[in-house]
């Protein structure tokens, strides 16, 4: 029995071991559920492992008064296959990152400026809500609906870190009102009235 358990442990540990040092994304090819294919090692440079895009503030002049600057595999090829990524959040006063999910990753938020009220809803519909100050961290488990709202009179800034190089994103409002899903179906599945749905579709660019 102990021999069997030992062999099983060796198998599990070995199955998770890296067979190569890295797999820098070849952005010329398509992205699959497993990520991008690897760039030839002969073409890899140190710049593939360095990303400076999170140093600049994002443009918050949008309907949500917020900006998300990603550092995913598509922007930061050296992350490909490593199971991590990052992004910068800039939220102007009144700014909001609406309810959304990341199907492929858990998330950690670090507030570095201002104040952000953030929360998530569990699969049992329990709400976990907190106003975060500079230096605070909050975790959002994989796949759960969550949000961030600016709670300061000036721009709040946070950095988020994901457990995947391509965490995925689905924004609930956009899924309902920014496409051609028929209004009658939205009405039936959300209990919103037709006038409200059409108004939201008009704001977010939806049709039908």
N, C-alpha and C positions, 0 to 999 in steps of 0.2 A: 504493500500500500504506500509506504513512504517513498519507495523507488518510483512508483507511478506518479505520485504528487511532485516529486523532484523533476521528473521528465516533463510533466505538464507545465511546471513553472518555467523551465528552460525554454519550452516551446513558445509560451506566451511572451516571455521577455525577448526571445529571438525574433518573434514575428513583428515586434514593434521597433526593432533596431533599424537604424538607417543603413541602407545599402550603399549610399553615397553621401558625401558631405553636404551637398545642397542641390537644388533643382531650380535654378534661376528661370523664371518664366520666359518662354518664347512667345512674345506678344503678337508675332506674325501669324500664329496659329490660333485655332478656336479654343475657348475655355470649355472644359468638360466638368462633370460633377466631381472629378478627382483633381481638378485644377488644370493648369496649362502644362503642355509638354516642356521638356527641359531645353534650354538653350545650350548649344555646344560649349563645353568648358573652355575651349580655345577662344571663344568670343566673350567670355565673362570678364568683367572688370570690376574694380572696387566700387564704381558708381552704381552698380546693380544692388549694392548693399547699403547705400546711403540715400536718404530722401529728405529734402529740405522744405517740402511743400506745406508742412504744418506750422512753419514759422510766421506766416503771414495771415492776417485776419481775413475771414471770408466775407462775402458781400451779403449783408443782411437786408438789403432793399428788396424784399419779396413779401408775399402774402403772409408768410409765417414769421417774418421779421427775424429770421435765423438762417444760418448757413452751416453746412456740414462739408468739411474738406477731408476726403478719404485718403488713407494710405493702405489700400488693399493691393492684392497681387497685380492688378491691372495698372496701378500707378507706381508700385514699388516691387519690381519683379523679383528681388531677392527674397521676398516673403513666401513665394510660391512653395507649397508643400510643407511649410514649417509650423502650420497650425496657429498662427497669430497674425494680427493686423491692428491698425489704429486709425483714429480719425480725430479731427478738431471740431469742436462745437463753438460757434459764436452766436450768442443770443442777445439781440438788442432789447431795450426795455419793452416788455410785453411780448417778447419773442417766445416761440414754442416749437418744439419738435413733437409733432402730433403722435397719437397712439400708433405704434408700429411694432413689428416683430423682426427678428433675425432668425430665420429658420435654421441656419447652419452654425450658430455660435452663441455662447454666453458673452456677456459684456460687463466691463468694469468702467465706471465713470469716475474721473478725478476732476474736481473743481479747482481751478487755479486763479479765478478772478470772479468777483461778484457773488451772487447767490442764485442757486437753481433748485426749484422744487421738482422732485423726480419721484416716480413711483412705477410699480408694476402690479398686474393683476394675475393671481395664480389660476390654475385650471379649476380650482374650487371657488373662484370668484372672490377670493380674499384680496383686499387691497393693502399694499405695503407702500407707504407714502412718507417722504421726509424732505424737509427743506435743508439743503446742503450748503455749507459755507466753504470758503477757501481752505483747501487741504483735505476736505472730506472725500471719502470714496463710497460708492454704492455699486452693488452687483445686481445685474438683471439676468436671470437664468434663461437659458436657450429656449427660443420659441414663444416666450410669454409676451403679451402685450405690455408695452411700457411707454413712457413719455418723459419729456423734460420741459419745464417752463421757467423763463427768467423771472427772478423774484427780487431784482435790484433796479435802481433808477439809472443804471448805466449798463454797458455791455458786459454780460457774463461770459466767461470762457471756461470750457472744459475739454479734457482729452479723454477719449474712450478707447478701450483696448478690447480686442475680440479674440476668442479661442479658435479662430479660423482665418486663413488668408483671404477667404471670400465668404464673409458671413451671410450674405444675402440680405434683402430688405423688402418688406411689404408694409406700406403705409395704409392704415385702415380707411381713412377718408378718401384716399386716391383710389383704392380698390372698389369703393362703392360709388364714387361720384366723378371720377376723372376718366371714365371709359364709356363704352356704349352698352353697358348693362341696362336692359329696359327698365324704365321708371316703375312700371307696375310690379316688376319682380323686387326691386329695391323696397318699394312700399310694402309688399307682402312680407318681406323678410326682416324689415327693420321697424315696422309700425310707424314710420314717419309718413306725414301726409304728402300728397303729390306736389303741392306748391313748394314745400320745403325742399323736397328732393330736386325739383327743377331749378330752384334757386342755387342749391349747392352745386349741381352739375354746371350751371352757368358760371359760377365762380371758379371752379376747378377744371373747366374745359370739357366736361362730359357731354354726351349726346344721348339720343334715344329715350 
